[in-house]
């Protein structure tokens, strides 16, 4: 409960404010704590990372299958020989990125200390994946990159219940 004159805390049943001396009349309103940007967006950000990682996994598996069926050596497709190893490597990288995205999304939802750093790095990498990766990358950096967000995330990590 707070004084409506100076804003200092007052106790229930107190007749005068101890700071400014104003008489407390009527109902004293309590102020609800304001949730920060990280607290409001962390769960949604974790879900979005899980979702985009699922799409990346599908794309990685598709690249790997195409590389090893259509462009496999000895198929006689008439495609350049470098396509098979190129698509295999790209598919492996995309699958690796999706695995890191799953881990990062889970870590955010569990409020793990390491998850913020991993998601910020993945957010920078995702900026080049137009259009959805760019959107989630910008959203991730907006939520988690400022120094104030780091402090708030550390407070959320410290406040989580022990397992």
RAHU-V851519 format. One record per helix or strand of 2 or more residues. SS is the DSSP state (helix for helix, strand for strand). FROM is the first residue (numbers start at 0). TO is the last residue. If there is no record, write none. Layout:
ss=SS from=FROM to=TO
ss=SS from=FROM to=TO
This chain:
ss=helix from=36 to=68
ss=helix from=81 to=109
ss=helix from=114 to=125
ss=helix from=131 to=143
ss=helix from=146 to=158
